[in-house]
Amino acid sequence: MCETRTRSTRALSVRLTATSAPDYCPEIIHCLIRRLLQSCPVRPKPTVFMVPLVSSTLRLYRDAGRATVRSLARGWIIIVAMIVFALAFSLVASLARPLGIAGGFLLGAANALLIGAVLSLIEQAVMGARSLGVRDVMESFGHYFWDVISVGFVLWIPTMLLDMSLQSNPDSRMLVAAILLLLFILLNPAPEVIYQVRHDSPLDVLKSSYDFVLENWIEWFLPLALVLMPLGFSLFVSLSNRVGRGAGLDFFQLLILPFTILSVWLNNLGVAGEVAGVAAVLFTPPLAVAMLLFRGHLFAALRGSSRRQREFASK
C-alpha cells in the first residue's frame, strides 16, 4: 500500500516538475512529497526484533546455568539431605497410612516440614556465597513451614472438589485434566515465590506466581518444554496432573518429576529397563537439586529485569 502510494507520488512529481504550468510551486510539491513519504514508514523486519530476544534468552540461561554449577558446588550437602528426607518421609508415610484422617494430617505436616527445609537450603545456596554444612541442614527445619501449609490448604479445597466431581462424573476427566494443567502452569513458580518474594498471605503467593508467569512465561517454561518435547505431550499432561495439585510443594513430586524424566529418556536411548531404573534412582536426587537451583537463579534473574532490559543489555 505504502510502496504503491510512493511510486504514484514520485510519478506525480515528475509530471508536475516536467510541466511548464506556472500554477505549481516546486517548494510546495516537494513538501507534499516529503509528507506522503513520511506517512509510510518502513517497518523493520521481524528478524531485527528476534535477534536481541534470542541472544538475551540464551545469555539468561547461560548465566543461570553457571550460577547453578557454583551453587551446587557450595551446596552439595543438599543432595545428601534430599536422600535422608526421602527415607524419613517414606517412613512417616508408612506409619500414617493406617491412621486415617489423623494420618493425613501427620503426613501433611511432615511434607510441609521437609519442603520448608528444602526451600530454606535452596535459598541459602542461591542467595548466599558460602558453603553449606550439616548445621545448615539442621537449622533449616521449621523455615517456611506455615507458608507451605497455608498454600497447600488453599489448593486442597479446589482439588478435593475436582476429585469429587471426577468420582461422580467420570466423563469430566478431560475437564479436570485441563484445570490441573492450568494450575500447573500458573502456579509453577510458587516455591520460588515463597523464598524470594515478600508476601503476607497464601493468596499473595498465588497472585505473585500468576503475575510472574504472565510476564515471563516464555523464558520460564522454555527449558522444561525442550526437555519434555521429545517425550510427548501426553507425558507432560500426566506430570502436570500430579505436580499441579500441590503447586510444586509436594515433597514426593519434587523427586517424581526428575525420576520420570530420567527414566523415559534412558528408555528412549535404549538403556535396559533394570539399568535405567537403577540409574534413575541414583541420579534423581542430584538432578532434583540442580533443577531447584536453576529455577531459583532463573526466577531471580527474570524478576530482577524486564525483557526489554535484557534485550538492551545483550546488544
N, C-alpha and C positions, 0 to 999 in steps of 0.2 A: 504494500500500500504506500509506504513512505518512499520506496525507491521509484515507483511509478510517478508519484507526485513530483519527486525531484527531477526526473527526466523531462516531464512535461514543463516544469518551471524553467529548466535550462533551455528547452526549445523555445519557450515563450520569450526568454531574454534575448536569444539570438535573433528571433524575428523582430523584436522591438528595437534592438540596437541597430539592426540592419536597415530599418525603415528610416526615411528622412522626415517623417512627420514631426513637426515641432511640438506636438502636444505632450510628448513623453519626455520626462526628465530623467537622465541617467542615474542621478543620485537616488531618486525615488524607486526606480526599478531595482537597483542593486540592494537597496534597503529591504524591499519586498522579498526579493530572492533570499536574502540572508535570514529573514524572519521565517520563511517557509522551510528552509533547510534546518533551522534550529528547532522547529516544531516536530521534526522526525529524527530524534536522536538515535544513534546507532547502538543497539543493545549488545552488550558483551556476550560472548558465547558462554554456555553453561560450564565449559571446562575451566574458564577463568575463576569461577567460584569453587569448583570441585577440587582443584589442586590444593589450595590452602586448607580445605576441610580434611582431605585425606592425609596430608602431611602433618597437620596438627593432631589428628586422631592417632596416627602411628607414633608420633612423638609422645603423646599421652600414655599409650600402652608401653612404650619403651621405658619411660621414666617410672611407671608403676611397677613394671617387671623388675627393674634394677632395685628399686626400693624394697620389693618383696624379697629378693635374694638377701639383701642386707638385714632385713628384719628377721628372716628365717635363720640366718647365722647367729643373730643375737638371741633369738627366742626359740631355739631348737628344743628346749625343755617342754614347750607347749605340746610337741608331738608325744612325748612320754606322758604328759598329763592327760592327753586325749585318750590314750590307751588305758590308763588307770581309771579315768572317768567312765569309759565304756564298760569295763569289767564291773565297776561299782554300780552303774545304772542297770546292768543286766541282773545283778544280784537283787537289787531293790525291786525290779520288775517281777522276778520270780517270787519274792516274798509278798508283794502287793496283789498278785493275781487272785489268790483265793479270798481276799478280804472284801471284795465287792466295791461298794461306793467309797468306803474308807480307804481301800487300796488305791482307788483312782486319785483321791486327794493326796495320798502319800506319794504316788508316782509323779503327780503334777508338781509337788513341792521339790522333789528330787530333781526333776527336769529343770525347774527354774533355778535351783541352786547351781547345777552344773553349767547351764547355759550362761548364767551371770558370771561364773568364774571364767569360762572360756572367753567371753566378751571382754572381761577385765584384762586378761592376759594378752589378747589381741590388741587391745587399746594401748597397753604399755609397749608392745613390740612395734606398733605403727607410729605412735606419737612420741615415744621415748627414744633415747640414744644409747642406753646402757644394756648390758646383757642381763637376761633374766635367770633366776635361780629357784631353788626349791622353796625358799622363803616367799618369793613372789607367788608361787602356786598356792601355798598355804594361806596367804593373806588375800587371795582373790575370792575366797568363799564369802558369800554374802553380798558382793557387789552386784548391782542391777537385779537383785532378786525380785523386788516388788515391781520393777518395770516389766520384767518378763511375765510375772503373774498377772498384772493388770492388762497387758496387751493380749495375753492368752485368754483371759476371761472375756474380753470384748469380742474376740474372734470365736470363742467357744459357742456363744449363743447362736449366731447365724449358721455355723457349720452343723450344730445339732439340729437346727430346723431343716437344713438341707438333707441330712441323713434321714430324718423323719419323713420328709416328702418323698425321698427315694424309696423308703420301705413301703409307704402307702401307694405309691405310683411308680412302678419300675420303668414306665415309659419316659419318665423325666430324667433319665440318666444323662442324656446329652445336655440338657439344661444345667444340671448340677455340675457336669464336667466343665461347661463354659464359664460358670460362675467361679469355680475353683481356679480355673486358668486366669480369669480376670484378677482374682485375689493374689495369685502368684506373681502376676506382672506388676500390679500397682503397689503391693506391699513387699516387694522383693528386697529393697534396701532397708527394711525395718531394723535388722540387727545393727547396721552401721549408724542409723539414726539414733539408736539408744545410747551409744557411747561416744558419738561425735557431735550431736546436736542438743542444745539445751531445750528441755521440754518439761512441762508441768503436769501432764496427764497422758494417759494412753492414746487419747484422741489426737493430741499434738503429735505423737509418734506416727500415727496413721496418716495424718494430714501432711506432715513433713515428707514422709515416704511418697505419698501421692504427688506432691508438688515436685519432688526431685525426679521422679520417673517422667513426668510430663516435660520437664526441662531437658533431661539428659538421657532419654530412652535409647537413642541410637548408640551412644558411646557405652552405656551401661550394659546393654544386652548383646552387643555385637560379639564379645568373646565367647559367651555361652552359646550363641547361635552358631558360631563357627565350629565349636566342639560338638554340638548335638546335630548339626545339619546332616553330616554323613550317616548318622544313626537312624534317621527317620523322624517324621513329625509325630508318629504315634508314641514313641518313647518320650518325647518332650511333653506331650499331653499327660502321659502316665505319671511322669515325675512331677509335673505341676499339680496334679490332683492330690499327690501326697504331701509335697512341700507347701502348697498353697494353704493347707488347713491351719498351719501354725505360723505363717509369715516367716519361715526360716528359724523359728525359735523352739524347735523340737530337736532334742539332742540327737536322737537316732537319725533324723533326717539330715543332720549335718554330715553323717557318715554314709547314709544310703545313697546320696547323690553322687559323691565321688566313687563309691564302690560300684554303682551301676554303670557309670561312665567307663571305668576301668574294665569291668567285666565284658561289656559289649564291644569295646574297642579291641581287647585282646582276642575275643572270639572272632571278630571280623578279620583280624590279622592272621588267623589260622592257628592260634595257640591252642593246645589241647585243653579240654574242659577242666581237668583237675589242676593242671599247671596254672591256667588262667585264674581259677578260684583262689589258689594259694597266693599268687602274685597280687591279686586284687586285695586280699585281706592284708598283706604285708604293706602295700603302698597306699592303702586308703588313709591311714592317719596322717602321713606327711602331705598327701595331696589335699586332704581336707584343711589342714593348717595353711598350706600355701594358697589355697583358694580364698580363705578368710582374710589372709594378709593382703592378697592382691585386691580383693574387694575393698578393704579398708583404705589402702593407698589410692585406689581409683576414685572412691567416694570423696576422699579429702581433696583430690585434685579437681574433680568436677564441681564440687561445692565451692571451692575457692576461686573459681574463674568461670567466666561465661564462654560460650562457643566463639563469639566474636573476638574476645581477648586472646583465646588460644590460637585462632587463625592469624591474628595480627602478630603474635609472638613467633609463629613459625615462618613468617616471611623473611 
